[in-house]
Amino acid sequence: MRLDDFDPNDIDVGDASRGGGRGFGGGGGLLLGLLPMIGSRFGCGGIVVALILVAVFGGLGNLGGFVGGGGQVGQTPAGTARTATALCSADAGHKAACNAFASAQDTWAAIFAKNGQQFEKPGLRFFNGNGQSGCGAAQSAMGPFYCPTDHDIYLDTSFFDELANRFGAKGDFAQDYVIAHEFGHHIQNLLGTSDQVAQVQRSSGETAGNAASVRLELQADCYAGVWAAQNRDRMDPGDLEEGLTAAHAIGDDTLQQEATGRVVPDSFTHGTSAERMHWLRQGLQTGDPAQCDTFSGAI
């Protein structure tokens, strides 16, 4: 995907590595306001050990936004003077993340404006190995994640290597999908969808709570597709296939099968490979957020 024009003056980028980054206030709140305190994820844990632990101790939903995670809420030291330009230019992974983040921000700001809705910009926080977020610890094993407490997306760009080398999801669009999915969680937070799912999880049993989480994650996949559809003129041949490969690689059933040799549907929190591919394609084909209603009817 041809994304190479982020404006460092228009995006909020920071360093959340331990010993760096801006200060984050304490306070309550689970990752996404709904997932177990172990974490959440966008699409793949990235680390086999993490996958096994999650599969054994409560399902793949503990991995994070795409795969990310949250821990107990804490604080980081005072902020850094590093600029968005410096962070986004650190390497190819950082630059790709900033480009996708900026594109998603512009796209969703325009969609909200068209619908007469109030848009709030999120932040993009990089960390290396270990960091701190408004939702607690940020660790590479969690994968990328969105924290609703501070409205920030957290990313250790080594996840892109995991995605390509361990999960076979290569290409720039696979990386863009990671960011777009996490941005989708920000949209859900702004619209109140995350709070609604959190309420379901608080008032229901584990199985019902997991099912609600699946619908939330699939909607974020669909929102990622909406972003791509709104930027179709920047897509290259093969981008769709890269995205679908990534979506397949991070399905709960695929991850569980690879990690433990068995599949436990009641523990799913992000959806099967087929479901994730379907909703990414749904967003891409329609370009309409209204067509991303994963909460009505079958998924």
Residue pairs with C-beta under 8 A, 6 or more apart in sequence:
1 100
1 172
1 173
1 176
1 228
1 231
1 234
1 235
1 236
1 239
2 234
2 235
2 236
3 96
3 99
3 100
3 102
3 103
3 172
3 176
3 231
3 234
4 99
5 99
5 102
6 88
6 98
6 99
6 101
6 102
6 103
7 102
8 83
8 84
8 85
8 88
8 98
9 84
10 102
10 105
11 84
11 98
11 101
11 102
11 105
11 121
11 124
12 84
12 121
12 122
12 123
12 124
13 84
13 87
13 88
13 98
13 101
13 123
13 124
13 125
13 126
14 21
14 22
14 79
14 80
14 82
14 87
14 123
14 124
14 125
14 126
14 152
15 21
15 80
15 82
15 87
15 125
15 126
15 127
16 22
16 24
16 76
16 125
16 126
16 127
16 131
16 132
16 133
16 138
16 152
16 154
17 126
17 127
17 128
17 129
17 130
17 131
18 76
18 127
18 130
18 131
18 132
19 77
20 76
20 77
20 80
20 82
21 76
21 77
21 79
21 80
21 125
21 127
21 131
21 132
22 76
22 78
22 79
22 80
23 75
23 76
23 77
23 78
23 79
24 74
24 75
24 76
24 132
24 133
24 134
24 149
24 150
25 75
25 134
25 149
25 150
26 73
26 74
26 75
27 73
27 134
27 149
28 73
29 73
29 134
29 135
29 147
29 148
29 149
30 36
30 37
30 70
30 135
30 198
31 37
31 39
31 40
31 64
31 65
31 68
31 69
31 70
31 135
31 136
31 145
31 146
31 147
31 148
32 40
32 65
32 70
32 145
32 146
32 148
32 185
32 189
32 194
32 197
32 198
32 216
33 148
33 189
33 194
33 195
33 197
33 198
34 194
34 197
34 198
34 201
34 209
34 212
34 213
34 216
35 61
35 62
35 64
35 69
35 70
35 213
35 269
36 58
36 61
36 62
37 70
37 71
37 72
37 136
38 54
38 57
38 58
38 62
38 69
38 70
38 71
39 62
39 63
39 64
39 68
39 69
39 70
39 71
39 142
39 145
40 61
40 62
40 63
40 64
40 65
40 67
40 68
40 69
40 70
40 142
40 145
40 269
41 60
41 61
41 62
41 63
41 64
41 65
41 66
41 67
41 68
41 69
41 142
41 143
41 144
41 145
41 250
41 270
42 64
42 65
42 66
42 67
42 68
42 143
42 144
42 145
42 178
42 181
42 182
42 220
42 250
43 66
43 67
43 143
43 163
43 177
43 178
43 181
43 246
43 247
43 249
43 250
43 270
43 276
44 63
44 66
44 67
44 143
44 162
44 163
44 166
44 167
44 169
44 249
44 250
44 255
45 51
45 54
45 60
45 63
45 64
45 67
45 141
45 142
45 143
45 255
46 67
46 140
46 141
46 143
46 158
46 159
46 162
46 163
46 166
46 167
47 140
47 141
47 162
48 166
48 259
49 141
50 63
50 141
50 142
51 60
51 63
51 255
51 256
51 258
51 259
52 259
52 260
54 60
54 61
54 62
54 63
54 259
55 255
55 256
55 259
55 260
55 264
55 267
56 260
58 267
59 210
59 252
59 264
59 266
59 267
59 268
59 269
60 252
60 255
60 256
60 267
60 268
60 269
60 270
61 210
61 213
61 214
61 252
61 267
61 268
61 269
61 270
62 69
62 269
63 69
63 142
63 143
63 270
64 70
64 142
64 143
64 144
64 145
65 143
65 144
65 145
65 146
65 153
65 181
65 182
65 185
65 220
66 143
66 144
66 145
66 178
66 181
66 182
66 250
67 142
67 143
67 144
67 145
67 159
67 250
68 138
68 142
68 143
68 144
68 145
68 146
68 154
68 182
69 139
69 141
69 142
69 143
69 145
70 133
70 135
70 136
70 137
70 142
70 145
70 147
71 135
71 136
71 137
71 139
72 136
72 137
73 134
73 135
73 136
73 149
74 132
74 136
74 137
75 132
76 131
76 132
84 98
87 94
87 98
87 126
88 94
88 95
88 97
88 98
89 95
90 126
91 157
93 157
93 158
93 160
93 161
93 175
94 126
94 157
96 160
96 172
96 175
96 176
97 124
97 126
97 155
97 157
97 175
97 179
98 124
99 176
100 175
100 176
100 178
100 179
100 180
101 124
101 153
101 179
101 183
103 176
103 227
103 231
103 234
104 179
104 180
104 183
104 227
105 121
105 122
105 183
107 227
107 230
107 231
108 119
108 183
108 186
108 187
108 227
109 119
109 121
110 230
111 226
111 230
111 289
112 118
112 119
112 190
113 119
117 190
118 190
119 190
120 151
120 190
122 146
122 151
122 152
122 153
122 183
122 186
123 150
123 151
123 152
123 153
124 152
124 153
124 155
125 131
125 133
125 138
125 152
125 153
125 154
125 155
126 155
126 156
126 157
127 138
127 154
127 155
127 156
128 156
128 158
129 139
129 140
129 156
130 137
130 138
130 139
130 140
131 137
131 138
131 139
131 154
131 156
132 138
133 145
133 147
133 149
133 150
133 152
133 154
134 147
134 149
134 150
134 152
135 145
135 147
135 148
135 149
135 150
138 145
138 154
138 156
140 156
140 158
140 159
143 159
143 162
144 153
144 154
144 155
144 156
144 159
144 178
144 179
144 182
145 153
145 154
145 182
146 152
146 153
146 154
146 182
146 183
146 185
146 186
146 189
147 153
147 154
148 185
148 189
148 194
151 186
151 189
153 179
153 182
153 183
153 186
155 178
155 179
155 182
159 178
160 175
160 178
163 169
163 170
163 174
163 175
163 178
163 246
163 249
164 170
164 171
164 174
167 246
167 249
167 250
168 245
168 249
169 242
169 245
169 246
169 249
169 250
170 242
170 245
171 238
171 239
171 242
171 245
172 239
172 242
173 228
173 235
173 236
173 238
173 239
173 240
173 242
173 243
174 242
174 243
174 245
174 246
176 228
176 243
177 224
177 228
177 242
177 243
177 246
177 247
177 280
178 246
180 223
180 224
180 227
180 228
181 220
181 221
181 223
181 224
182 220
183 223
183 224
183 227
184 219
184 220
184 221
184 222
184 223
184 224
184 227
185 194
185 216
185 220
187 223
187 289
188 194
188 216
188 219
188 220
188 223
189 195
193 216
193 219
194 216
197 212
197 213
197 215
197 216
200 208
200 209
200 212
201 208
201 209
201 212
201 213
204 212
206 266
207 266
210 266
210 267
210 268
210 269
211 268
213 269
213 270
214 252
214 268
214 269
214 270
214 271
214 275
214 299
215 294
215 295
215 299
216 294
217 269
217 270
217 271
217 276
218 270
218 271
218 275
218 276
218 279
218 294
218 299
219 279
219 292
219 293
219 294
219 295
221 247
221 271
221 276
221 279
221 280
221 283
222 279
222 280
222 282
222 283
222 289
222 291
222 292
222 294
223 283
223 289
223 292
224 243
224 280
224 283
225 243
225 279
225 280
225 281
225 282
225 283
225 284
225 285
225 286
226 283
226 284
226 286
226 287
226 288
226 289
226 292
227 283
228 235
228 239
228 243
228 283
228 284
229 283
229 284
229 285
229 286
229 287
230 287
232 287
240 281
240 284
243 280
243 284
244 277
244 280
244 281
247 273
247 276
247 277
247 280
248 254
248 273
248 274
248 276
248 277
249 273
250 270
250 273
250 276
251 270
251 271
251 272
251 273
251 274
251 275
251 276
251 277
252 263
252 267
252 268
252 269
252 270
252 271
252 272
253 263
253 265
253 268
253 272
253 273
254 272
254 273
256 262
256 263
256 264
256 267
257 263
270 276
271 279
271 299
275 299
279 292
279 294
279 299
282 291
282 292
283 289
283 291
283 292
